[in-house]
Amino acid sequence: MSDNLQFEHEGLHVSVSYNPSTNRVKRTVTRAGTEVYSDELNFDKSLVASFDVMSAEEQAKIVHSWGAAGIKTRIEDGQFGS
């Protein structure tokens, strides 16, 4: 599985990249190729029971969902303008 998730949401392109060696998640939002937002967060593995014994694919799915949920909420709240 890729450590990068990309999708479109309400006209914005979202990229969520996960670095499993550092547990860092980078989230980038672009509109028409121009970056409108970017941040980097540390994923706390203790949020998920048995995270360390899951496959790399399962871990990436959980982290991508976690990172994407926050960005989708911010887009829906209008934080990146229309």
N, C-alpha and C positions, 0 to 999 in steps of 0.2 A: 504494500500500500504506500502511496505517496505521503510524504510529510507535509503536503501542501493541499489545501482545500480552496477552490475558487468557485464563486457563484455570483449571480446577479440578483439584486434585491431592490425593488422600487427604483429602478433606473441607475443604480450604482453597482459597480463591480467590486466585490469583496474578495480578499485573499487572506487566508488564515494559514500561517506556516508554523509548524511545530518542530523544534529541535529537541529530540529525545535525550541527547547527551547532556543538555543544560536545563531541560524542562521549561524552556522559554517559548512563548507563543508571540509571534509578530502578526499584527492585524493591520491591513492596509485597505483603505477605501478610495476608489478612484471614480471620477465622473469624466467620461469622454477622454480617457487617457491621462487626466490630470489628477494627481494625488490630492485628496481633500482631507485625509486623516490617516494617521499612522501611530501605532503605539506598540509597546512590547511589554508583556506580562509574564510573571513567573507562575507556572501551574503548580499548585500544591497537591502532590500525589496523595496526601493523607485524606483528601476529600472523597476518594474512591476506595472502598474496601478491596483488598487483594490486588491493587493496581500493579504492583511489581511482579506478580505471577501471571498476569495476562500477557497474551501475545502482543508483539509490537503493533500489529494491525488493530487489535482491540483498543490498545492504549491510544493510538492516533485517532480513532473514531471518537472516543470520549473527549479527548482534548480539543479536537476540531469542533465538536458540538458545543462545548463549554465556551470556546472563543467566539464562535459564530453567534451564539445566543446573545451575548452582550452587544455585539455590533448590530444585529438585527433590531434589537430594542432601541438602540440609539438612533438608527435610521428612521424607525417608525415614530420616534419622538420628535423627529424633525431637526435633530442636532447638526445635520450636515447640509441644511438648506435644500431648496428644491431646484 
